[in-house]
Amino acid sequence: MAKLLNLAIGTMLALGAAPAFASDEMASDEVAVAVEAAAATLAPNRFVWSDPGTAEPVTVVISVPLQRAFVYRGEALVAATAVSTGTDDKPTPTGIYPILQKAEKHRSNLYDASMPYMQRLTWDGIALHAGANPGFPASHGCIRLPTAFAKKLFEVTTLGTNVVVTDDVLMEARLNPELLRTDAMRANEAQFASLGD
């Protein structure tokens, strides 16, 4: 089964297609591992998508050093894509961001540029959106996605969906819950724990 799955992923990636896997054909862990393997070799403007569309929440993780976005459904990796983040002069800020606004058709008033499938992360102009994806940092701070991937992502997220932007080099089949914990949360927990002493 794994050999067949890897062959199918490789063929679809070579053709630029986005594979979709039936969730009842294999366990979510097997799908997550297959997506993780495919993500390691993605070329610019390529992606893998295997979201079963369950009711579990979606979390998006952006690894700036890898120039990759990972989509988790619950804790399982279901999609990955090559991205283009901000340059050294205009870096993409790291942190945990809820999606604040969504617009299928959006135009940047700052750069007079089209930003299809825009999902705003900050009120000062950082967003996920479809755009040029050369395989290296090339934006003014936004996270550019391949258009077909941006459309799929737009359809599965809601306002408030968590997007984690990190400087960590990570590519994991299971979502690490520590990525969703802020320094303030950790400090509060430590302070609360010290009250018991």
C-alpha positions, -999 to +999 in steps of 0.1 A: +000+000+000+028+025+010+047+018-023+015+024-043+008+056-023+043+069-029+041+062-066+008+080-068+021+110-050+052+111-071+033+109-103+008+136-093+035+159-081+054+155-114+022+164-132+015+193-109-017+178-096-028+178-060-035+143-049-066+136-027-067+105-006-099+087+006-098+088+044-115+054+046-087+037+026-059+042+051-054+055+086-049+092+091-014+085+104-004+068+071-018+098+051+000+122+073+033+104+068+027+103+031+020+140+030+051+146+051+073+126+026+058+144-004+064+178+013+101+172+015+105+173-022+080+199-033+091+223-061+079+259-063+042+261-071+036+225-061+016+211-033+000+179-019-035+179-005-053+150+012-078+167+036-107+144+044-128+174+053-138+162+088-151+185+115-118+187+133-103+222+133-076+233+108-043+247+119-017+261+094+020+261+102+045+281+081+082+272+083+101+302+070+135+284+067+119+256+047+096+279+027+067+254+034+032+256+047+017+227+065-021+222+070-032+200+099-068+187+104-069+181+141-034+167+148-028+150+114-009+166+085-033+167+055-017+192+031+016+209+024+029+234-002+059+254-012+055+291-002+073+324-006+077+345+025+091+379+031+126+390+022+154+399+047+144+436+042+107+429+048+105+397+067+074+377+076+069+381+113+068+350+134+041+342+159+007+327+163-020+345+144-058+340+141-072+346+106-088+381+110-104+386+076-109+367+044-116+380+009-117+358-022-108+389-044-086+415-027-063+442-039-035+456-018-038+494-014-002+496-002+014+478-033-015+480-058-013+443-063-039+416-066-040+392-036-065+364-045-078+342-016-065+367+009-065+356+046-054+385+068-031+377+097-023+412+109-040+445+105-008+461+092-007+440+060+005+405+066-017+378+049-018+344+033-027+348-004-021+334-039+009+348-056+043+343-072+060+314-057+097+312-069+108+289-041+126+315-020+116+345+001+103+372-023+073+390-007+069+422+013+061+400+044+030+381+032+030+344+027+024+336-010+008+303-019+002+285-053-032+296-065-049+262-064-036+256-029-047+291-018-082+284-030-084+250-012-070+266+020-095+295+017-124+269+016-113+250+048-104+279+071-126+302+091-121+335+109-101+326+140-082+296+124-047+295+139-017+302+117+017+296+132+046+313+115+079+299+128+117+302+122+120+265+131+129+240+105+101+215+110+082+191+090+061+168+111+033+144+103+016+152+137+009+187+149+031+196+179+007+213+204+036+233+218+035+254+186+002+268+198+014+279+232+027+315+235+055+326+258+028+345+279+009+312+283+040+294+295+049+323+319+014+323+333+015+286+339+049+289+357+036+317+378+004+298+387+025+267+396+047+288+419+017+299+439+013+263+451+048+263+466 
